[in-house]
Amino acid sequence: MFTLFLVVFLDLVGFGMIIPVFPFYAERVGVAPSSVIFFLGLYSAGQLVGAPLWGSLSDRIGRRPVLLLTLVANAGASWMLAYSDTGVALAISRLVAGLAAGNISAAYAYTTDITTDATRPKALGLLGSAFGMGFILGPALGGLLAGSNEAEASLARVAYGAAGMSVIALVLTALRLPESLPPEKRRQPHADRPGPATYFARPHLRPLLVGTIIIVAAVAAFQTTLALFLAEHLGIGPRTLGWLYGFTGVISVAIQAGIIGRLTTRFGALGLARTGAVVAGIGMAGIPFADTMPPLLVTLAIFSIGSALFNPSMSGLVAATAGAHERGGVLGAYQAAASLGRVVGPMAASGLASGFAGRTVAQLGPLALPFLVGAVVSMLGAGVIRPQARPDVSGKPVPH
């Protein structure tokens, strides 16, 4: 488990390095500020295709080959980003990176392979903390490599660094990560391969997937608008933005690595997922009204707490619905649902910002709308999570 944690952590560090510099990168090659959010959504479009593909393939050939292949692709996408000097090249690099990032479904499936129902919430929380730690170091490192001066920022250097992180993760996987899915537990070649639509048709799984789309769309609208909003309203550049992402990552790690297992035992995965969605919405709603650093930190902390409660709880609920031979496919469908949310969210945010350009919302400007709308959507999404099977404290479905 520790090796998988390191692999995911290093890969997410590389991804996180791109986050605080990408908006400036895109504008430098001629992408309009209002379109940057759309370009960020292309990454999730690739992930939407890649997640069910890699998850289902890992059920058939094993988790390790899928992780190796996608880490190679991820390193190549980051290298491509360093040479992207047009909007088309930038779009291709983000799509390829998103396709490769679909390997997260294989990583989650690997975790469920090596855990029991009792140990799974804590293990999924630990895996989630790898994401959080990636967002602690990644954006901070990306901001440091880029520099604080937007006009002189070395954005290609950040892309090279991200590629290097994926290469290190690749070597670690090749040398230290054993296969978790033995041949006798794999889906047989002649067996039907369910697609994401098949999983959406399952009554006990559909509310979880639909709720994921709604809530992740709201969160994605928040995340992809944050850099532009803070740059416009508080004059925050890449380096400070990197530290802010690191701050949210610290909170996420503290919850997911430290207490999520105990919280799940006491309150249940379903209750935590719903609570997380509501708390994250409260944090989103506060961002437009944070006009100085202290209130900004408070609202980001609230959002981070909600997100840290929601993510491992929802993945645990989804994983509990699957057998060993289909966990990759089911978790791939879950990641595809999340990716669809990450496509819809940025596009909706871009539409809101562009449609209300030149107007103000309570004197906050058009970029405040994605936060306010996202807050409402996230809270409403909490009510959608109504699985037909009643989960127990571990997230395992049991009869009514």
C-alpha positions, 0 to 999 in steps of 0.5 A: 500500500505504501508503494502505491501511495508513493506512486499516486503521490508523485503522479499527483505532484506532477499534475499539481505543478501545472495547476497554478501556472496553466492559466498564465501559460494559456494566456501567453499562447493567445488563449482568451482569459474567458476560454482558459476554463474551457481548456482546463475542462479538456483534461477532464474530457480525456479523463472521461474517456480514459477512466472506464477504459483503463478501469475495465482493462485492469479487470482483464489484464491486471492493475500493474500494466495499466499503471505503467502504460498510463504513467508513460503517457502522462510523462509524454503529455507533460513534455508536450506541454513544454513545447505547446506554443499554440492553442491547438497544441495546448489542447492536445497536451491536456487531452492526452494528460486527461486520458492518462489520468484515467489510471486513477480508477486502476489505483482505486481498484488496486486498493480495494484488491488488497483490503477488506470491508473493515480496512477499506475506508482507512485505505481509501482515505490514505489513497485520498491523502496522496492526492492531498499531499500531491496538491500540497507539494505540487502547486507550491513546487510549480509556483516556485519553479515558475516564479512570482513575476507573471511576465517572466515566469518559466512555464516550460520549466514547470512542465519539465518538472511535471514530466520528471515526477511521472517518470519517477513514479513509472520507475517506482511502479516497475521496480516495487509495485507487485500485481494485486489482481491474480489471474483467477480473479480477473474478468475472463476474455470471453465475458461481456465487458459492461460499459459505463451506461450499464453501471448507471442502469444499476438501481443501487449504483445510479444515485451514487454516480449521478450525485458524483456528477452533480457535486464534482461539477460544482467543485470543478467550477470552483477550482477552475475559476479560483486562479482567475478570480483571485488574480483579478480581485486580490492580485494573487500570482502563481507563487502565492496561488501555489501556497494556497493550494498547498494550504488546502492540501494540508487540511485534506491530508489531515482528515483523509490520512488521520481521521476518515476511518474513525469518522466512517465507523461512527457516522457511515460513508453515506452520511459523510458523503452528504455532509462533505457536499454541503460543507464544500458548498458553504466554502464555495459560497464564501470565496467571492466575499473574501476580500483579504487573505484571512477570510480567504483562508477560512473559506478555503479551509471550509471547502477543503474539509468538505471535499476531504469528507466527500471524496473517500466516502463516495469512492468507498460507497461505490467500491462496496457495490462491486465484486472483485472481478469488476471493481476496476470497471465500477470504479472506472464508471465512478471516475468517468462520472467525476470526469463528466462533472469536471467537463460540465463544471468548467464549461458552465463556469466559462459560460457564466463568466462570459455571459455576464461579462461586464456585469456585476453580482453584488459588485463582485464581478462575473467571476463570482457567479461560478462560486455562488451557483456551484455552492447551491448545486453542491448542496442540492447534489447531497440530496441526490445520493440515495442508494437503494442499498442501505450502507452500514458504517463501512459503506458496505450495502446491506438489505433494507 
